[in-house]
Amino acid sequence: MSARRTFAEVWREATQRLDAARLSYGQGTEDAAQEAAWMLIHALQWPLLETFARLHAVQRRVVPQAALQRVSQLLQARIASRRPLAYLLGEAWLHGQRFVVDERVIVPRSFIAELLDDALAPWLRDAPGRIVDACTGSGCLAILAAQRWPQAQVWAGDISEDALEVAAANVALHRSAVQLVRSDLLRQLPDAIDLLLCNPPYVNAASMRDLPAEFRHEPRLALAGGDDGMDLVRRLLDEAAVHLAAEGVAVVEIGHERAHFEAAFPRLPVVWMATSEPDRVFLVEAAALRAAR
């Protein structure tokens, strides 16, 4: 990249290089253009969300030499290693908020975050007093839930000590009151849960074998769900039947595995929630789980 280039020129060139490298996306960005913009804005040390909202206004801004060099370094690292950009930058964004990430956790991208503002209201009789985020990873969903319901007690559990270290960094970053617990699913977490959130490992064995290189940098423990992807989901729902309050609900993400879920739970009444991609998240009530046992 030459010494004097505009934002538009650098963005276009970076996008072309990423496209030519035939990379995979879906870990915080949807395509090469988004990734190149994130890379460039980060190198410029501009506020990410504000800049994305007004990209049209910065197209002619000249990119300083230091930022050009940083973009070049990031492009080389991204293409050569196929590591997710979030890991290269040490950050990811979810629901408009920044979280610390590295290879100890998956890159935050849960569709559950879309539901926390108002979409769960019809199924919550009152504001939840006890909230649990199981398989918390980076802690992002627990932190967002604590922000949404500041009067609630919020626990975040994960079996991975490495993941909990990242979650602790995010709890500190957001000055959150979330309580972190090392737990095998719900076993070490409290009972009488009003709202259970979980984005468990759900990738089926065939899909695990076909994962793009970028996703292989994420911890296998947080992805692999057994032959049909439902190993952890079966355990989770069985434990949720005991741990949920009488009027409690569980909100669970299963990615592309709806067919496998319905084959595993053909008679369990669930509600498929409206998110930006359909059939990714279901809600189930405590009474339905107890009736199905």
C-alpha positions, -999 to +999 in steps of 0.1 A: +000+000+000+014+034-010+021+061+016-009+084+007-042+067+002-078+075+012-100+054+033-120+043+003-089+032-016-075+012+013-108-003+021-113-014-015-078-029-018-081-047+015-114-062+005-100-074-028-071-091-010-094-108+014-117-119-014-088-133-034-076-153-004-110-172-003-114-169+035-144-178+055-165-154+076-192-156+102-172-148+133-181-112+138-183-102+101-204-115+071-180-109+042-147-095+031-160-059+029-171-058+065-139-075+076-117-050+057-137-021+072-133-034+107-096-040+102-091-004+088-112+013+115-093-006+142-060+004+127-071+041+126-082+038+163-115+053+154-147+044+173-160+013+155-198+015+157-199+052+151-176+049+121-196+020+106-227+041+109-212+069+088-188+052+064-200+075+036-185+104+055-150+091+058-143+078+023-120+107+014-101+108+046-063+101+042-051+071+061-018+078+080+012+057+073+011+040+107-024+028+100-015+016+066+013-005+081-011-019+107-036-028+080-009-045+060+002-065+090-033-076+098-040-086+062-009-107+061-017-124+094-053-130+085-045-146+051-015-166+062-030-180+095-067-180+087-072-170+123-104-151+129-099-113+128-114-111+163-085-131+177-060-110+158-075-078+173-083-093+207-118-081+206-153-089+194-185-070+193-220-082+202-252-062+205-232-030+202-207-038+229-171-047+229-158-079+245-123-093+250-116-125+232-089-150+223-086-186+213-098-198+247-134-189+237-155-189+206-160-155+189-192-140+203-220-142+177-251-156+196-285-148+182-298-149+218-284-114+222-311-101+197-338-113+221-327-097+253-342-062+248-379-070+245-385-103+226-386-125+258-412-103+275-443-124+265-428-155+282-416-138+314-444-133+339-422-108+359-387-094+355-364-124+361-348-125+396-324-153+388-307-157+355-281-183+344-260-183+313-247-218+309-217-226+286-209-189+290-176-188+271-166-151+270-194-142+294-211-119+269-247-131+272-246-130+310-232-095+309-258-083+285-286-100+306-273-083+337-274-050+319-309-056+307-322-067+342-300-049+367-320-061+397-315-097+388-289-121+402-269-134+372-246-164+371-224-175+343-211-210+342-186-229+321-167-261+324-135-245+310-113-227+334-096-210+304-130-197+292-138-184+327-106-164+327-117-146+296-152-141+310-136-126+342-118-101+320-151-091+304-169-089+337-142-065+349-143-046+316-181-040+319-180-036+357-206-063+358-220-080+389-222-114+371-210-143+392-187-168+375-189-204+384-170-234+370-198-258+363-205-288+341-237-275+325-260-267+354-246-290+381-228-263+401-253-236+394-283-225+415-319-238+414-351-218+409-338-202+377-362-178+361-343-174+328-318-199+315-297-188+285-274-213+267-255-214+235-241-249+240-218-270+218-242-282+191-222-288+159-228-324+146-199-347+138-202-344+100-202-307+102-172-306+126-152-325+100-161-299+074-154-268+094-135-240+076-100-233+089-111-202+108-136-221+129-109-247+137-091-220+157-120-219+181-120-244+211-134-277+200-150-281+235-173-251+227-184-265+193-186-303+191-220-317+201-216-354+192-229-374+163-262-354+159-250-323+177-275-329+206-253-345+232-251-314+254-286-303+245-301-335+259-282-331+292-290-294+294-328-299+290-328-328+314-310-307+340-331-276+332-363-295+342-349-296+377-331-263+379-358-240+365-383-222+386-419-232+382-425-204+357-390-204+344-380-206+307-349-218+289-336-200+257-313-222+238-293-217+206-287-246+182-275-230+150-283-250+119-294-281+139-332-277+140-337-310+121-315-329+145-332-312+175-367-322+163-355-357+157-342-359+192-372-342+208-401-349+186-428-342+212-412-314+231-433-282+226-409-253+219-412-218+204-388-209+176-378-174+183-377-146+156-340-137+150-321-123+121-317-159+109-347-181+115-347-215+134-316-208+154-330-203+189-358-220+207-376-212+240-391-239+262-410-235+294-402-254+326-436-271+327-430-286+292-396-299+302-410-315+334-439-331+315-415-346+290-393-363+316 
